[in-house]
Amino acid sequence: MKTFEVALGERSYPIWIGAGVSKHESCWRQALTPGRVALVTNDRVGPLYADAIRHTLEVLGHQVVLITLPDGEQFKDWQHLNIIFDGLMQHRMERGETLLALGGGVIGDMAGFAAACYQRGMRFVQIPTTLLAQVDSSVGGKTAINHPLGKNMIGAFFQPAAVLIDTNMLTTLPDRELSAGIAEVIKYGCILDAEFFAWLEDHMDALLQRDVSALMHAIGRSCELKAQVVASDERESGLRAILNFGHTFGHAIEAGLGYGQWLHGEAVGCGMVLAADLSCRLGGISLAQQERITRLIARAKLPTVPPNWPASVYLDWMSHDKKAKSGQVRYVVLRSMGHAETQAVDENLVTEVLEKAIASGAHSVA
């Protein structure tokens, strides 16, 4: 088992990574307080893992209240957030008890937002079941729901008390969702660690084949890098914004298609291709480095060509981006491999990037 800490003073918390971590009683004793646990999951993950989690917690003396949501990004909205609140209210859950998120990024974001709001904040623990959630969304305290005009526009920063990453849960993850998670892993190499990017080039086949040691290293290094960034900039006032590399383009794709058509990681993967091209045009990386990024994303079985829409459609969706300042969208761009920053970019240059990518051919997700 690997252990990392997100260092946030009194709100610091552990990340435990390993096979079977969700059954480790020592982790649960540290993660939970006495009282009941509201287990929030979805109708896809729940049948796989909820009973085992419930059994472990009941052995430790906790009563478990199960709250189940439908599976899918399209349900990440006010209506389905209220299902969590209804369950908490109906069972008269108390602020000192714990809300546990068992699922991917959608469940983690929604359960975390509910925990932030319910009685002005209740204890919250993450058990991420997808690779994307394990390496990214479960760490750092970002919680949110989507709005028809923009992804994750309504939410709160609310840190969990602990994150338990059980790598055994990846055995039931569909191949498409594994690739979606790898997109976020590639992101860390691009923006923070050029050596890690090179490691990913050497080990991409092993990751796709679910090699245990390769997955452990990828998850561990991703969590370590994100924990460092979050510790230095919890509320995304500066450095943390670079974690959105590819996301400005990607969120536009997700919103424009209708949430759930492309997985979040698929949209981010394609968005990183566009962001790499933009970085190259701005002189941050060479054409050879841009091509390395595009090749690695393609090897991860992620889309590299965006939907065939006019550039003006993308620009309109991207105008809702949370990094916008004074009405100007700020893009995450690479200054070199392993180093990123945010900056405003001329719309004409962004249009050139989009038009070139769209002209390169249509792409359908397998």
C-alpha positions as CSV (number, residue, x, y, z in Angstrom):
1,M,0.0,0.0,0.0
2,K,1.2,3.5,-0.9
3,T,0.2,6.5,1.3
4,F,0.3,10.1,0.4
5,E,-0.9,13.2,2.3
6,V,-2.6,16.2,0.9
7,A,-1.0,18.8,3.2
8,L,-3.6,21.4,4.1
9,G,-2.9,22.1,7.8
10,E,-5.8,21.1,10.0
11,R,-7.7,19.8,6.9
12,S,-4.9,17.5,5.7
13,Y,-5.9,14.0,4.8
14,P,-4.4,10.7,3.6
15,I,-4.7,9.0,0.2
16,W,-4.3,5.2,0.5
17,I,-3.5,3.3,-2.7
18,G,-3.4,-0.5,-3.0
19,A,-5.1,-3.8,-3.9
20,G,-7.9,-4.4,-1.4
21,V,-7.5,-1.1,0.5
22,S,-11.3,-0.8,0.8
23,K,-11.2,-3.8,3.2
24,H,-8.4,-2.5,5.4
25,E,-10.0,-1.9,8.8
26,S,-7.1,0.3,9.9
27,C,-7.8,2.7,7.1
28,W,-11.5,2.8,7.9
29,R,-10.9,3.5,11.6
30,Q,-8.9,6.5,10.7
31,A,-11.3,7.7,8.0
32,L,-14.6,7.5,9.9
33,T,-16.0,8.9,13.0
34,P,-18.5,7.0,15.2
35,G,-22.0,7.0,13.8
36,R,-23.8,6.1,10.6
37,V,-22.4,6.2,7.1
38,A,-24.4,7.3,4.1
39,L,-23.1,5.3,1.2
40,V,-23.7,7.2,-2.1
41,T,-23.2,5.1,-5.3
42,N,-24.9,4.5,-8.6
43,D,-26.8,1.6,-10.1
44,R,-23.8,0.4,-12.0
45,V,-21.1,0.4,-9.3
46,G,-23.4,-0.4,-6.4
47,P,-24.2,-4.0,-7.4
48,L,-20.5,-4.7,-7.7
49,Y,-19.1,-3.2,-4.5
50,A,-21.7,-1.8,-2.2
51,D,-22.4,-5.0,-0.3
52,A,-18.7,-5.6,0.4
53,I,-18.2,-2.1,1.7
54,R,-21.4,-2.3,3.8
55,H,-20.2,-5.5,5.3
56,T,-16.7,-4.1,6.2
57,L,-18.3,-1.1,7.8
58,E,-20.9,-3.1,9.7
59,V,-18.2,-5.3,11.2
60,L,-16.6,-2.1,12.5
61,G,-19.9,-1.1,14.1
62,H,-21.3,1.4,11.6
63,Q,-24.9,1.4,10.3
64,V,-24.9,2.0,6.6
65,V,-27.6,4.0,4.7
66,L,-27.5,3.3,1.0
67,I,-28.4,6.1,-1.5
68,T,-28.3,5.0,-5.2
69,L,-28.3,7.4,-8.2
70,P,-28.5,6.5,-11.9
71,D,-25.2,6.1,-13.7
72,G,-24.0,8.8,-16.2
73,E,-22.8,12.3,-16.7
74,Q,-26.2,13.4,-17.9
75,F,-27.6,12.9,-14.3
76,K,-25.0,15.3,-12.7
77,D,-27.7,17.9,-12.1
78,W,-29.8,19.6,-9.4
79,Q,-32.6,17.0,-9.8
80,H,-30.4,14.1,-9.0
81,L,-28.4,16.0,-6.4
82,N,-31.7,16.2,-4.5
83,I,-31.9,12.4,-4.3
84,I,-28.9,12.5,-2.1
85,F,-30.4,15.3,0.1
86,D,-33.7,13.4,0.3
87,G,-31.9,10.3,1.5
88,L,-29.9,12.3,4.1
89,M,-33.0,14.0,5.4
90,Q,-35.2,10.9,5.4
91,H,-32.7,9.1,7.6
92,R,-32.1,12.2,9.7
93,M,-28.3,12.0,9.1
94,E,-26.3,14.3,11.3
95,R,-23.4,16.6,10.6
96,G,-21.0,14.6,12.6
97,E,-21.7,11.4,10.6
98,T,-20.1,10.5,7.3
99,L,-21.0,10.6,3.7
100,L,-19.1,8.0,1.6
101,A,-18.8,8.3,-2.2
102,L,-18.4,5.0,-4.0
103,G,-18.1,5.5,-7.7
104,G,-16.4,7.5,-10.5
105,G,-16.0,11.2,-10.9
106,V,-19.8,12.0,-11.2
107,I,-20.6,10.3,-7.9
108,G,-17.5,11.8,-6.2
109,D,-18.4,15.3,-7.4
110,M,-22.1,15.1,-6.5
111,A,-21.6,13.4,-3.1
112,G,-18.9,15.9,-2.2
113,F,-21.1,18.8,-3.2
114,A,-24.0,17.3,-1.1
115,A,-21.6,16.9,1.8
116,A,-20.5,20.5,1.5
117,C,-24.0,21.7,1.6
118,Y,-25.9,19.4,4.0
119,Q,-26.2,21.1,7.4
120,R,-23.4,23.4,6.1
121,G,-20.9,20.5,5.9
122,M,-20.6,16.9,6.9
123,R,-17.7,14.5,6.9
124,F,-16.9,13.1,3.5
125,V,-14.8,10.1,2.3
126,Q,-14.0,9.1,-1.3
127,I,-13.7,5.5,-2.7
128,P,-13.1,6.2,-6.4
129,T,-13.8,3.2,-8.6
130,T,-12.6,4.5,-12.0
131,L,-9.1,5.2,-13.0
132,L,-10.0,8.8,-13.8
133,A,-11.5,9.4,-10.4
134,Q,-8.5,7.6,-8.7
135,V,-5.9,9.8,-10.4
136,D,-7.8,13.1,-10.5
137,S,-11.3,13.9,-9.4
138,S,-11.2,12.2,-5.9
139,V,-8.2,14.3,-4.8
140,G,-8.3,18.0,-4.1
141,G,-11.8,18.8,-2.9
142,K,-13.5,20.0,-6.1
143,T,-17.2,19.2,-6.0
144,A,-19.9,20.3,-8.5
145,I,-22.8,19.6,-10.7
146,N,-23.3,20.6,-14.3
147,H,-25.4,23.4,-15.8
148,P,-26.9,23.3,-19.3
149,L,-24.6,26.2,-20.2
150,G,-21.4,24.8,-18.7
151,K,-19.7,21.8,-17.0
152,N,-19.1,22.0,-13.2
153,M,-20.3,25.6,-13.0
154,I,-22.1,25.1,-9.7
155,G,-20.1,23.6,-6.8
156,A,-17.8,24.2,-3.9
157,F,-14.3,23.4,-2.7
158,F,-14.8,20.8,0.0
159,Q,-12.0,18.5,1.0
160,P,-12.6,14.8,1.9
161,A,-11.4,13.3,5.2
162,A,-9.7,10.5,3.3
163,V,-9.4,8.8,-0.1
164,L,-9.2,5.0,-0.4
165,I,-8.0,3.9,-3.8
166,D,-8.6,0.2,-4.2
167,T,-6.8,-0.9,-7.4
168,N,-8.8,-4.2,-7.4
169,M,-11.8,-2.2,-8.5
170,L,-10.2,-1.5,-11.8
171,T,-10.7,-5.1,-12.8
172,T,-14.4,-4.4,-13.6
173,L,-13.7,-1.1,-15.4
174,P,-14.6,-1.2,-19.1
175,D,-11.7,-0.6,-21.6
176,R,-13.2,2.7,-22.8
177,E,-13.3,4.1,-19.2
178,L,-9.7,2.8,-18.6
179,S,-8.6,4.9,-21.6
180,A,-10.5,7.9,-20.3
181,G,-8.6,7.7,-17.0
182,I,-5.3,7.5,-18.8
183,A,-6.0,10.9,-20.4
184,E,-5.7,12.5,-17.0
185,V,-2.5,10.5,-16.3
186,I,-1.0,11.9,-19.5
187,K,-2.0,15.4,-18.4
188,Y,0.3,15.2,-15.4
189,G,3.2,14.3,-17.5
190,C,2.5,17.2,-19.9
191,I,2.2,19.9,-17.3
192,L,4.4,18.8,-14.4
193,D,6.8,15.9,-15.1
194,A,8.5,15.4,-18.4
195,E,10.2,12.2,-17.1
196,F,6.8,10.8,-16.2
197,F,5.6,11.6,-19.7
198,A,8.5,9.6,-21.1
199,W,7.7,6.7,-18.7
200,L,4.1,6.7,-20.1
201,E,5.5,6.5,-23.6
202,D,7.4,3.4,-22.6
203,H,4.6,1.8,-20.6
204,M,1.4,2.7,-22.4
205,D,0.8,-0.9,-23.6
206,A,1.3,-2.2,-20.1
207,L,-1.3,0.3,-18.8
208,L,-3.8,-0.7,-21.4
209,Q,-3.2,-4.4,-20.5
210,R,-3.9,-3.5,-16.8
211,D,-0.4,-4.5,-15.7
212,V,-0.6,-4.1,-11.9
213,S,2.8,-2.6,-11.3
214,A,2.3,-0.1,-14.1
215,L,-1.1,1.0,-12.8
216,M,0.2,1.3,-9.3
217,H,3.1,3.6,-10.5
218,A,0.8,5.7,-12.7
219,I,-1.8,6.1,-10.0
220,G,0.8,6.8,-7.3
221,R,2.7,9.4,-9.3
222,S,-0.5,11.1,-10.5
223,C,-1.8,11.4,-6.9
224,E,1.5,12.6,-5.7
225,L,1.7,15.4,-8.3
226,K,-1.9,16.5,-7.7
227,A,-1.4,16.5,-3.9
228,Q,1.6,18.8,-4.3
229,V,-0.4,21.2,-6.4
230,V,-3.5,21.2,-4.2
231,A,-1.3,21.8,-1.1
232,S,0.2,24.9,-2.7
233,D,-3.1,26.3,-4.2
234,E,-6.2,24.7,-2.7
235,R,-8.7,27.1,-4.4
236,E,-7.2,27.4,-7.8
237,S,-6.1,31.1,-7.4
238,G,-2.9,30.4,-9.3
239,L,-0.9,27.2,-9.9
240,R,-3.8,24.8,-9.6
241,A,-5.4,26.1,-12.8
242,I,-2.7,24.3,-14.8
243,L,-4.5,21.0,-13.9
244,N,-7.1,22.1,-16.5
245,F,-4.7,21.5,-19.4
246,G,-7.0,20.4,-22.3
247,H,-10.1,20.9,-20.2
248,T,-11.2,24.2,-21.7
249,F,-11.6,22.6,-25.1
250,G,-12.8,19.3,-23.5
251,H,-15.6,20.9,-21.5
252,A,-16.8,22.6,-24.6
253,I,-17.0,19.2,-26.4
254,E,-18.8,17.6,-23.5
255,A,-21.4,20.4,-23.2
256,G,-21.9,20.8,-27.0
257,L,-22.5,17.1,-27.5
258,G,-24.7,16.7,-24.5
259,Y,-23.2,15.4,-21.3
260,G,-22.4,11.7,-21.5
261,Q,-21.9,11.3,-25.3
262,W,-18.1,11.4,-24.9
263,L,-16.6,10.4,-21.5
264,H,-14.9,13.2,-19.7
265,G,-11.4,11.7,-20.3
266,E,-12.1,11.3,-24.0
267,A,-13.0,15.0,-24.3
268,V,-9.9,16.0,-22.2
269,G,-7.7,13.8,-24.4
270,C,-8.9,15.5,-27.5
271,G,-8.7,18.8,-25.7
272,M,-5.0,18.2,-24.9
273,V,-4.3,17.6,-28.6
274,L,-5.8,21.1,-29.3
275,A,-4.0,22.6,-26.3
276,A,-0.7,21.1,-27.5
277,D,-1.1,22.6,-31.0
278,L,-1.9,26.0,-29.3
279,S,1.2,25.7,-27.2
280,C,3.3,25.0,-30.2
281,R,1.9,28.0,-32.1
282,L,2.8,30.1,-29.1
283,G,6.3,28.9,-29.1
284,G,6.2,26.9,-25.9
285,I,6.9,23.4,-27.3
286,S,8.3,22.2,-30.5
287,L,6.4,20.5,-33.3
288,A,8.1,17.3,-32.4
289,Q,6.9,17.6,-28.8
290,Q,3.4,18.4,-30.0
291,E,3.4,15.3,-32.1
292,R,4.6,13.2,-29.1
293,I,1.6,14.3,-27.1
294,T,-0.8,13.6,-30.0
295,R,0.7,10.1,-30.6
296,L,0.5,9.2,-26.9
297,I,-3.1,10.2,-26.7
298,A,-3.9,8.2,-29.8
299,R,-2.0,5.2,-28.4
300,A,-4.3,5.4,-25.3
301,K,-7.2,4.9,-27.6
302,L,-8.6,8.4,-27.1
303,P,-10.1,10.7,-29.8
304,T,-7.7,13.2,-31.4
305,V,-10.2,15.0,-33.7
306,P,-13.0,17.2,-32.2
307,P,-16.6,17.2,-33.4
308,N,-17.2,19.0,-36.7
309,W,-18.6,22.3,-35.5
310,P,-17.8,25.9,-36.6
311,A,-15.1,27.4,-34.4
312,S,-17.6,30.0,-33.3
313,V,-19.6,27.3,-31.5
314,Y,-16.5,26.2,-29.5
315,L,-15.6,29.8,-28.7
316,D,-19.2,30.4,-27.4
317,W,-19.0,27.3,-25.1
318,M,-15.5,28.1,-23.9
319,S,-16.6,31.7,-22.9
320,H,-18.3,30.0,-19.9
321,D,-15.0,28.6,-18.7
322,K,-14.3,29.1,-15.0
323,K,-10.7,30.4,-15.7
324,A,-12.1,33.4,-17.6
325,K,-11.1,36.8,-16.2
326,S,-12.7,40.1,-17.3
327,G,-14.5,38.3,-20.0
328,Q,-11.4,36.7,-21.5
329,V,-10.9,33.0,-21.6
330,R,-7.5,31.9,-20.2
331,Y,-6.0,28.7,-21.7
332,V,-3.6,26.3,-20.1
333,V,-0.6,26.1,-22.4
334,L,2.8,24.4,-22.2
335,R,5.9,26.5,-21.9
336,S,8.0,23.3,-22.2
337,M,7.3,19.7,-21.6
338,G,6.5,19.4,-17.9
339,H,5.8,23.1,-17.4
340,A,2.5,24.9,-17.9
341,E,0.8,28.2,-17.3
342,T,-2.4,30.0,-18.1
343,Q,-2.8,32.9,-20.4
344,A,-5.3,34.8,-22.6
345,V,-4.9,33.9,-26.3
346,D,-6.1,35.7,-29.4
347,E,-9.4,34.2,-30.6
348,N,-8.0,34.1,-34.2
349,L,-5.2,31.8,-33.1
350,V,-7.7,29.5,-31.2
351,T,-9.8,29.4,-34.4
352,E,-6.8,28.3,-36.5
353,V,-6.2,25.5,-34.1
354,L,-9.8,24.3,-34.2
355,E,-10.2,24.6,-37.9
356,K,-7.0,22.7,-38.6
357,A,-8.0,19.8,-36.2
358,I,-11.6,19.6,-37.6
359,A,-10.2,19.5,-41.2
360,S,-8.0,16.6,-40.3
361,G,-11.0,14.2,-40.4
362,A,-14.0,13.0,-38.5
363,H,-13.6,10.7,-35.5
364,S,-16.1,8.4,-33.8
365,V,-15.4,7.0,-30.3
366,A,-15.1,3.2,-30.4
